[in-house]
Structure formats: C-alpha cells, structure tokens
Amino acid sequence: MEQIGLWAGFILTLMIFSYILGDNVLYRLAVYIFAGLSAGYIAIVTWDSVLRPWINGTILSPGAGIGGIILGAIPLVIGALLLLKFSPRFGRLGNIALAFIIGVGTAVALVGAITGTLLPLVSSTGSSIAVNRVNGILLVIGVVCTLVYFQYLARRTSSGKIQRGLHVRAMGFVGQGVIVVTLGAVYAAAILTSLTIFSERVSFLLTRISGG
C-alpha cells in the first residue's frame, strides 16, 4: 500500500509539472484531483474541527442557556442565508449575511493593515534612517513613490483632458519601477522555491521507491 501511495504521488507530481510544456490533459486531471481532494478534506476538517465543537459547546451544551443557544445559532443562520443565494426567489435574503461578512471582513482587514503593515513599515523605515541614512532615504523614496503611483487624483487641463501633475507622474513612474523590481524578485524567488521543492520531492520519491 505504501508503494502505491509513493507511485501515485510521483505520477501526480510529474502531471503537475507537465504544465511546463504547456496546458495539457494530464495537468488538468491532476488539478481536478487535487481540487476534489482539497474540497473533501476542507469539508471534513470544517465539520470536525469547527462546526461540531461549536454546536456542542453552544447549542447542545447543558449549561448554555438562552444566550448560548442564540450565540451558537448566529453562524448557522448566516450560513443558511448564504445558501439562499442559490435561489432566485430568496436570493435577496442572502445579501444580509453577505453584507455582514463583508463589513466584518473589511474591519478586520483595515485593522490588520494598520497594525500589521503600516505601523511596522513606518517603524522599520525610521529604524533604517537611524542606522543607515542612504538606505533609509532610498527606502522612504521607494515607499512614497509607490504609494503615489496608486493615487488617482488629477486635474482637468484647459483642453479638457484629465491629467496628473508632472511631479506626481514622475513619482508614479519611480514607484512603478519599484513595483516592477519587487515583482520580478518575488517571481524569481517563487521559481527557485518551486524548483527546490520539485527536486526535493523527486529525490524523496526516488529514494523511497528504490529503498522499498
């Protein structure tokens, strides 16, 4: 049985990496298999690790009381409302749950962006300036120009054309260059990581198969 699993993993790995040669049937079949297995695994883990403990700890708990039952029923009601989105007749009721989820998600994302990205970025930028002024100044310029690139404030010229100012366009051009370099570095790191994982996986499978 172990040898069957090893050979199946080896074949599926080759099927996935066959995408290097272009989109093909083997790659799509492997993706469908992984998607199906992932969906089944997520469903089982969601029920076993999230839904069942939540129901047992709130609705079915002996000392839950009315408040515990109501608290436990809220996620289930929201989930039921989301399922109504499949119905053309009652689909509008699902917008209530969707609005609640979007509102909560936006608030969490906003707090996370401020506390997890902006404040650490400001702190690290200030630390870089204190340690090395040249690198710190370059870092500040890159950050500011990148932020300017994503702003779309412009003025209407006398000819009626909407155009940003020259200094804003210059800073946006620098920010665009910073983004291109960053994405290139990220892409190169992803390629190297993928090749490393592929070589390690093939080496592991070949070692286990030859050793068995």
C-alpha positions as CSV (number, residue, x, y, z in Angstrom):
1,M,0.0,0.0,0.0
2,E,2.9,2.4,0.8
3,Q,4.4,1.7,-2.6
4,I,1.1,2.5,-4.3
5,G,1.0,5.8,-2.5
6,L,4.5,6.7,-3.4
7,W,4.0,5.9,-7.1
8,A,0.7,7.9,-7.1
9,G,2.5,10.9,-5.5
10,F,5.3,10.6,-8.0
11,I,2.9,10.4,-11.0
12,L,0.8,13.3,-9.8
13,T,3.9,15.4,-9.3
14,L,5.0,14.8,-12.8
15,M,1.5,15.5,-14.1
16,I,1.5,18.9,-12.3
17,F,5.0,19.8,-13.6
18,S,4.0,18.8,-17.1
19,Y,2.4,22.3,-17.3
20,I,6.0,23.5,-18.1
21,L,5.4,22.0,-21.5
22,G,2.0,23.8,-21.8
23,D,-1.6,23.2,-20.8
24,N,-2.5,19.6,-21.3
25,V,-4.9,16.9,-20.2
26,L,-2.6,15.4,-17.6
27,Y,-2.1,18.7,-15.8
28,R,-5.9,19.4,-15.8
29,L,-6.6,15.9,-14.5
30,A,-4.1,16.3,-11.6
31,V,-5.6,19.8,-10.8
32,Y,-9.1,18.3,-10.7
33,I,-7.9,15.5,-8.4
34,F,-6.2,17.9,-6.0
35,A,-9.2,20.3,-6.1
36,G,-11.6,17.4,-5.3
37,L,-9.4,16.1,-2.5
38,S,-8.9,19.5,-1.1
39,A,-12.6,20.3,-1.1
40,G,-13.4,17.0,0.6
41,Y,-10.6,17.5,3.2
42,I,-11.7,21.0,4.0
43,A,-15.3,19.9,4.4
44,I,-14.3,17.1,6.8
45,V,-12.0,19.4,8.8
46,T,-14.6,22.2,8.9
47,W,-17.2,19.8,10.4
48,D,-14.9,18.0,12.7
49,S,-12.9,20.9,14.0
50,V,-15.2,23.9,13.7
51,L,-18.9,23.2,13.3
52,R,-19.3,20.2,15.7
53,P,-17.3,21.7,18.5
54,W,-19.1,25.0,18.1
55,I,-22.6,23.3,18.2
56,N,-21.6,21.0,21.1
57,G,-20.2,24.0,23.1
58,T,-23.1,26.3,22.5
59,I,-26.4,24.9,21.3
60,L,-26.1,21.4,22.7
61,S,-24.3,22.4,25.9
62,P,-26.3,21.6,29.0
63,G,-25.5,24.9,30.7
64,A,-25.7,27.1,27.6
65,G,-28.9,28.8,28.4
66,I,-30.8,31.1,26.0
67,G,-27.9,33.4,25.4
68,G,-25.6,30.5,24.5
69,I,-28.2,29.0,22.1
70,I,-28.7,32.3,20.4
71,L,-24.9,32.8,20.1
72,G,-24.4,29.4,18.7
73,A,-27.3,29.8,16.2
74,I,-26.0,33.1,14.7
75,P,-23.3,31.5,12.5
76,L,-25.7,28.8,11.4
77,V,-28.3,31.3,10.4
78,I,-25.7,33.3,8.5
79,G,-24.6,30.2,6.7
80,A,-28.3,29.3,5.9
81,L,-28.9,32.8,4.5
82,L,-25.8,32.4,2.3
83,L,-27.2,29.1,0.9
84,L,-30.3,31.1,-0.2
85,K,-28.2,32.9,-2.7
86,F,-28.6,29.9,-5.0
87,S,-32.4,30.5,-5.1
88,P,-33.6,33.2,-7.5
89,R,-36.6,33.8,-5.3
90,F,-35.0,34.1,-1.9
91,G,-31.6,35.3,-3.1
92,R,-32.0,38.7,-1.6
93,L,-32.1,37.3,1.9
94,G,-28.5,36.1,1.4
95,N,-27.4,39.7,0.9
96,I,-28.0,40.3,4.6
97,A,-25.4,37.7,5.5
98,L,-23.1,38.8,2.7
99,A,-23.2,42.4,3.9
100,F,-22.4,41.3,7.5
101,I,-19.5,39.2,6.3
102,I,-18.1,41.9,4.1
103,G,-18.4,44.5,6.9
104,V,-16.7,42.4,9.4
105,G,-14.0,41.3,6.9
106,T,-13.4,44.9,5.9
107,A,-13.0,46.0,9.5
108,V,-10.6,43.1,10.3
109,A,-8.6,43.8,7.1
110,L,-8.4,47.5,7.9
111,V,-7.2,46.9,11.5
112,G,-4.7,44.3,10.2
113,A,-3.4,46.6,7.5
114,I,-2.8,49.4,10.0
115,T,-1.3,47.4,12.8
116,G,0.4,44.7,10.7
117,T,1.6,46.7,7.7
118,L,1.6,50.5,8.0
119,L,2.8,50.9,11.6
120,P,5.6,48.2,11.2
121,L,6.6,49.8,7.9
122,V,6.8,53.3,9.5
123,S,8.8,51.8,12.4
124,S,11.2,49.9,10.1
125,T,11.7,53.0,7.9
126,G,12.5,55.1,10.8
127,S,15.0,52.5,12.1
128,S,16.6,52.3,8.7
129,I,17.2,56.0,8.6
130,A,18.7,55.9,12.0
131,V,21.1,53.1,11.1
132,N,22.0,54.0,7.5
133,R,20.8,57.3,6.1
134,V,21.4,56.5,2.5
135,N,19.5,53.2,2.6
136,G,16.8,54.8,4.7
137,I,16.3,57.7,2.4
138,L,16.1,55.3,-0.6
139,L,13.6,53.2,1.3
140,V,11.4,56.3,2.0
141,I,11.6,57.4,-1.6
142,G,10.6,54.0,-2.8
143,V,7.7,53.7,-0.4
144,V,6.4,57.2,-1.0
145,C,6.7,56.9,-4.8
146,T,4.9,53.5,-4.7
147,L,2.0,55.0,-2.7
148,V,1.8,57.9,-5.1
149,Y,1.6,55.5,-8.1
150,F,-1.7,54.2,-6.6
151,Q,-3.4,57.5,-6.2
152,Y,-5.6,58.8,-9.0
153,L,-6.1,62.5,-8.1
154,A,-5.8,64.6,-11.2
155,R,-6.9,68.0,-12.6
156,R,-8.6,68.9,-15.8
157,T,-6.5,70.9,-18.1
158,S,-7.6,73.9,-20.2
159,S,-8.1,71.5,-23.1
160,G,-10.5,69.3,-21.1
161,K,-8.0,66.5,-20.7
162,I,-7.7,65.0,-17.2
163,Q,-4.0,64.7,-16.3
164,R,-1.9,64.4,-13.2
165,G,0.8,66.9,-12.4
166,L,4.3,66.5,-13.7
167,H,5.8,65.8,-10.2
168,V,3.1,63.3,-9.5
169,R,3.7,61.5,-12.8
170,A,7.5,61.4,-12.1
171,M,7.0,60.0,-8.6
172,G,4.5,57.5,-10.0
173,F,7.0,56.4,-12.7
174,V,9.6,55.8,-10.0
175,G,7.0,53.9,-7.9
176,Q,6.1,51.8,-11.0
177,G,9.8,50.9,-11.3
178,V,10.0,49.9,-7.7
179,I,6.9,47.6,-8.1
180,V,8.4,46.0,-11.3
181,V,11.7,45.2,-9.5
182,T,9.8,43.9,-6.5
183,L,7.5,41.7,-8.5
184,G,10.5,40.4,-10.5
185,A,12.3,39.5,-7.3
186,V,9.2,37.8,-5.9
187,Y,8.7,35.8,-9.2
188,A,12.3,34.8,-9.3
189,A,12.1,33.6,-5.6
190,A,8.9,31.7,-6.5
191,I,10.6,29.9,-9.4
192,L,13.7,29.0,-7.3
193,T,11.4,27.7,-4.5
194,S,9.4,25.7,-6.9
195,L,12.5,24.1,-8.4
196,T,13.8,23.3,-5.0
197,I,10.6,21.7,-3.9
198,F,10.4,19.7,-7.1
199,S,14.0,18.4,-6.9
200,E,13.5,17.6,-3.2
201,R,10.2,15.8,-3.9
202,V,11.6,13.8,-6.8
203,S,14.7,12.9,-4.7
204,F,12.5,11.8,-1.8
205,L,10.2,9.7,-4.0
206,L,13.1,8.0,-5.9
207,T,14.8,7.3,-2.5
208,R,11.7,5.7,-1.0
209,I,10.9,3.7,-4.2
210,S,14.4,2.4,-4.6
211,G,14.7,1.7,-0.9
212,G,11.4,-0.2,-0.8
